[in-house]
Amino acid sequence: MSSAPPRVLVIRLSAIGDVVNTLPLVTSLRRALPDATLGFVVEDRARDVIVGHPLLDRTYVFPRRRWRSMLRQPARWRELAREVRAWRRELRTVPWDVALDVQSNLKGAAFAFASGAPRRIGFARGYDYELNHLLSTEQVVPPADRPHRVDKFASLAGALGVARSAHEYLLPDVDADARGRIASWCASRGLAPRSFVVLHPGTSDHGAEKRWPVESFAALARAIRAELQRPVVVTWGPGEESLADRVCALADGAAQPAPATGSLLELAELVRLCAVFVSADTGPMHLAAAARVTCIALFGPKDPAVYGPYGPGHVILRPPHGSRATADIAVDDALAAVRRVVGAA
């Protein structure tokens, strides 16, 4: 790096959990390079945790849903081409010195190349996807064979001379209106901070095999209400309202659905007020961890050492030996974990 303040572009487009888990990298970069110009490229569905971030100077939202829709309409291809060129010009208004390709696949490499940065830093072979390492100018080997995603992503900063340090999440501030809506909703239902348990039954569509059954969530809600006398709130994201409603219906009055939240930050504001967050492997679980809420994470097919909630105090539940099905995790085990967490609060 030259003696001038560096211009560093971070590229992590998706998914929501991975974008959240890139935030400690941003924190490390800003602490070590206080005068740097820091930018971030993200997809539209995860924009809420990046746009307006206090440590970033520039943010670029890739309008994936819009462009995908336009791509399916040949009559709009010329319009799409104009938008793509304009978006690329905007990305290049800053003469980036280096692009950190956290995405580490072919799409990430394409965005790093489009940035015009002469240094394109990604992960070494075996820690990337789609031969991404062939398209970067420098490759980084993460600090362990199967590191947690936070540790893996943050290791890219080492190529800029940033020393390893404790990793810290920092989310953008939720706007005052959203904070007021959540506070009013909680007050209207008598939910004091740290008094209630949040259950989140949803996962992404391509991660449906990671889900815990709605019947199990409902049984857990009934047990929490009966034994621990704690209110239960069921949160949901886009397209998951019916899933939350099913849990509440099967819970026989022991749970209530969360209100519709207009952004990921508004969801984080609600989750921040709970005593414990229970879910399978999903983006909102990482959002809860970033909001410093204790998570009880239900893991089946994936390795929680890599994909689990980051930080101390979280509880990981696995299915019985020989099973990789999240559905096989017992309700009694989940209840015991909730009991331990709220008892220690």
C-alpha positions in Angstrom: 0.0 0.0 0.0 1.2 3.6 -0.7 1.5 6.2 2.0 -1.8 7.8 0.9 -5.0 6.6 2.7 -6.0 3.5 0.9 -9.3 3.1 -0.9 -10.7 -0.4 -0.1 -13.8 -2.0 -1.6 -15.4 -4.9 0.2 -17.5 -7.3 -1.9 -20.1 -9.5 -0.2 -23.3 -9.7 -2.1 -25.3 -12.3 -0.2 -26.7 -14.1 1.7 -28.0 -12.1 4.6 -26.1 -14.1 7.2 -22.9 -13.9 5.3 -23.3 -10.1 4.8 -23.9 -9.8 8.6 -20.8 -11.9 9.2 -18.7 -9.5 7.1 -19.4 -6.6 9.4 -16.5 -7.5 11.8 -14.2 -7.3 8.8 -15.4 -3.7 8.2 -14.9 -2.9 11.9 -11.3 -4.2 11.8 -10.5 -2.3 8.6 -11.8 1.0 10.0 -9.9 0.6 13.3 -6.6 -0.2 11.5 -7.1 2.3 8.6 -9.0 5.2 10.1 -8.3 7.5 7.1 -9.1 4.9 4.4 -12.0 5.2 2.0 -14.1 2.1 2.7 -16.8 0.9 0.2 -19.1 -2.1 0.2 -21.0 -3.9 -2.6 -24.1 -5.8 -1.6 -27.2 -7.2 -3.1 -30.6 -5.6 -2.6 -32.0 -8.3 -0.2 -29.2 -7.6 2.3 -28.9 -3.9 1.8 -30.4 -3.0 5.2 -27.3 -4.0 7.2 -24.9 -2.1 4.9 -26.6 1.1 3.6 -26.1 3.8 6.2 -23.4 1.9 8.0 -21.4 4.5 10.1 -18.0 2.9 9.2 -18.5 3.0 5.4 -17.9 5.9 3.1 -19.6 4.4 0.0 -22.2 1.6 -0.5 -23.3 0.2 -3.8 -26.5 -1.9 -4.0 -26.6 -4.5 -6.8 -30.3 -4.5 -7.8 -30.4 -8.2 -8.4 -34.1 -8.7 -8.3 -34.8 -5.8 -10.7 -32.1 -6.8 -13.2 -33.2 -10.5 -13.1 -36.7 -9.4 -13.9 -35.5 -7.2 -16.8 -33.4 -10.0 -18.1 -36.5 -12.1 -18.6 -38.1 -9.4 -20.8 -36.2 -9.1 -24.1 -38.0 -5.8 -24.7 -36.1 -4.3 -21.7 -32.6 -5.6 -22.6 -31.5 -2.3 -23.9 -32.7 -0.5 -20.8 -30.9 -3.2 -18.7 -27.7 -2.6 -20.6 -27.9 1.1 -19.9 -28.5 0.6 -16.2 -25.6 -1.9 -15.9 -23.2 0.6 -17.6 -24.4 3.4 -15.4 -24.0 1.3 -12.3 -20.5 0.3 -13.2 -19.6 4.0 -13.9 -20.8 4.8 -10.4 -18.8 2.0 -8.9 -15.7 3.4 -10.6 -16.1 7.0 -9.5 -13.7 6.1 -6.7 -10.4 4.9 -8.0 -10.3 1.8 -5.7 -6.8 0.6 -4.7 -7.9 -2.8 -3.6 -11.0 -5.0 -3.7 -11.5 -7.6 -1.0 -13.6 -10.4 -2.6 -15.4 -11.9 0.4 -17.9 -13.4 -1.9 -15.2 -15.8 -3.3 -17.1 -17.1 -6.3 -17.3 -16.2 -10.0 -19.8 -13.5 -9.3 -17.6 -11.9 -6.6 -14.6 -12.0 -9.0 -16.7 -10.3 -11.7 -17.6 -7.4 -9.3 -14.0 -7.1 -8.2 -12.8 -6.9 -11.8 -15.6 -4.4 -12.6 -14.4 -2.1 -9.7 -11.1 -1.4 -11.6 -9.0 -2.1 -8.5 -5.5 -3.2 -9.4 -5.3 -5.4 -6.3 -8.1 -8.0 -6.1 -7.7 -10.1 -2.9 -9.6 -13.3 -2.5 -9.2 -16.7 -0.9 -6.7 -19.4 -1.8 -7.6 -22.5 -3.7 -9.8 -24.8 -1.6 -11.3 -21.9 0.3 -13.1 -20.4 -2.7 -15.8 -21.5 -5.2 -16.0 -21.7 -9.0 -12.2 -21.3 -9.4 -12.4 -17.8 -8.0 -8.7 -17.9 -7.0 -7.7 -17.9 -10.6 -9.2 -14.4 -11.1 -7.7 -12.7 -8.0 -4.3 -11.1 -7.9 -3.6 -12.2 -4.4 -4.9 -15.2 -2.4 -5.3 -15.5 1.4 -5.3 -18.7 3.4 -7.7 -18.5 6.3 -6.5 -19.1 9.8 -7.9 -22.6 10.1 -8.9 -25.5 7.9 -12.6 -24.9 8.6 -12.8 -21.5 10.2 -16.0 -19.8 11.3 -17.3 -17.5 8.5 -16.5 -14.4 10.6 -12.9 -15.5 11.1 -12.5 -16.5 7.4 -13.9 -13.2 6.1 -11.9 -11.1 8.5 -8.7 -12.8 7.5 -8.7 -10.9 4.2 -7.7 -7.8 6.1 -4.3 -9.5 6.8 -3.3 -8.9 3.2 -3.5 -5.1 4.0 -1.3 -5.4 7.0 -4.2 -5.4 9.5 -3.3 -7.4 12.5 -5.7 -10.0 13.8 -7.9 -8.8 16.7 -11.1 -9.5 18.4 -14.0 -9.3 15.9 -16.8 -7.0 16.7 -20.2 -6.5 15.0 -21.5 -3.0 14.4 -25.0 -2.7 12.8 -26.3 0.6 11.4 -28.7 2.4 13.6 -32.4 1.7 13.2 -34.3 4.8 12.3 -36.4 6.5 15.1 -39.7 5.7 13.5 -38.9 1.9 13.4 -37.6 2.0 16.9 -40.9 3.7 18.0 -43.0 1.2 16.2 -41.3 -1.7 17.9 -41.4 0.0 21.3 -45.2 0.7 20.9 -45.9 -2.8 19.8 -44.1 -4.3 22.8 -45.8 -1.9 25.2 -49.2 -2.7 23.8 -48.6 -6.4 24.6 -46.9 -5.9 28.0 -43.6 -7.2 26.7 -40.8 -5.7 28.8 -37.2 -5.9 27.6 -35.7 -9.3 28.2 -39.0 -10.7 29.3 -39.9 -12.7 26.2 -38.5 -15.5 24.0 -38.3 -15.2 20.3 -38.8 -18.2 18.0 -37.9 -17.9 14.4 -39.2 -20.9 12.4 -38.2 -19.8 8.9 -35.2 -20.4 6.8 -34.3 -19.5 3.2 -36.2 -21.4 0.5 -33.1 -23.3 -0.5 -32.4 -24.1 3.1 -35.7 -25.8 3.9 -34.0 -29.0 4.9 -32.5 -27.1 7.8 -35.9 -26.2 9.3 -37.2 -27.5 12.6 -40.8 -28.6 12.3 -43.6 -26.1 13.1 -45.0 -28.7 15.5 -41.8 -28.7 17.4 -41.7 -24.9 17.6 -45.3 -24.9 18.8 -44.6 -27.5 21.4 -41.6 -25.5 22.6 -43.8 -22.4 22.9 -46.4 -24.2 25.0 -43.6 -25.6 27.3 -42.0 -22.1 27.7 -45.3 -20.6 28.6 -46.3 -23.3 31.0 -43.1 -24.0 32.8 -41.1 -20.7 32.5 -44.1 -18.3 32.4 -42.4 -16.4 29.6 -44.2 -14.7 26.7 -43.3 -16.1 23.3 -43.1 -14.1 20.0 -42.7 -15.7 16.6 -40.8 -13.6 14.1 -41.0 -14.0 10.4 -39.5 -12.5 7.2 -40.8 -12.0 3.7 -43.0 -15.0 2.6 -42.9 -16.5 6.1 -46.0 -15.0 7.7 -48.1 -18.1 7.2 -45.3 -20.2 8.8 -45.4 -18.0 11.9 -49.2 -18.1 12.0 -49.1 -22.0 11.9 -46.7 -22.1 14.8 -49.0 -19.7 16.8 -52.2 -21.7 15.9 -50.6 -24.9 17.0 -49.3 -23.3 20.2 -52.8 -22.8 21.5 -52.4 -19.3 22.7 -48.9 -19.7 24.1 -47.3 -17.6 21.3 -48.1 -14.5 19.3 -46.8 -13.5 15.8 -44.4 -10.6 15.6 -45.5 -7.5 13.7 -44.5 -7.0 10.1 -41.1 -5.4 10.1 -40.1 -3.1 7.3 -36.4 -3.9 7.3 -33.8 -6.2 8.7 -32.8 -3.5 11.1 -36.4 -3.2 12.4 -36.4 -7.0 13.0 -33.1 -6.6 14.8 -34.6 -4.0 17.0 -37.3 -6.3 18.1 -34.9 -9.3 18.6 -32.6 -7.0 20.6 -35.2 -6.7 23.3 -35.8 -10.5 23.8 -34.2 -12.8 26.4 -33.2 -15.5 24.0 -33.6 -16.2 20.3 -34.3 -19.8 19.0 -34.0 -20.8 15.4 -32.4 -23.1 12.9 -29.5 -22.1 10.7 -30.8 -18.8 9.1 -29.8 -15.2 8.4 -31.9 -13.8 11.3 -29.9 -16.0 13.7 -26.7 -14.2 12.7 -28.6 -10.9 12.9 -29.5 -11.8 16.5 -25.9 -12.6 17.3 -24.8 -9.3 15.8 -27.4 -7.6 18.1 -25.7 -9.3 21.1 -28.7 -11.6 21.8 -28.0 -15.1 23.1 -29.0 -17.7 20.4 -30.1 -21.3 20.7 -29.2 -22.6 17.3 -30.7 -25.8 16.0 -28.2 -27.4 13.6 -28.6 -30.5 11.4 -26.8 -30.9 8.2 -24.3 -28.0 8.5 -21.3 -27.6 10.8 -22.1 -25.0 13.5 -18.4 -24.4 14.1 -18.4 -22.8 10.6 -22.0 -21.5 10.3 -23.2 -21.1 13.9 -23.9 -17.9 15.8 -20.6 -16.1 16.5 -19.5 -15.1 19.9 -19.7 -16.5 23.5 -22.7 -17.8 25.3 -24.7 -19.2 22.4 -26.1 -22.7 22.7 -25.8 -25.2 19.8 -28.2 -28.2 19.6 -27.6 -31.1 17.3 -29.7 -34.2 16.5 -28.9 -37.5 18.2 -25.8 -39.4 17.1 -26.2 -40.8 13.6 -28.7 -38.2 12.4 -28.2 -35.1 10.4 -31.8 -34.0 10.4 -32.6 -30.8 12.3 -36.1 -32.3 12.8 -34.7 -34.9 15.1 -33.7 -32.4 17.8 -35.9 -33.0 20.8 -38.2 -30.3 22.1 -37.2 -31.2 25.6 -33.5 -30.4 24.7 -34.6 -27.0 23.3 -36.6 -26.3 26.5 -33.7 -27.2 28.7 -31.5 -24.8 26.7 -34.0 -22.0 27.1 -34.3 -22.7 30.8 -30.5 -22.4 31.2 -30.3 -19.2 29.3 -33.2 -17.4 30.9 -32.1 -18.7 34.3 -28.6 -17.2 33.8 -30.0 -13.8 32.6 
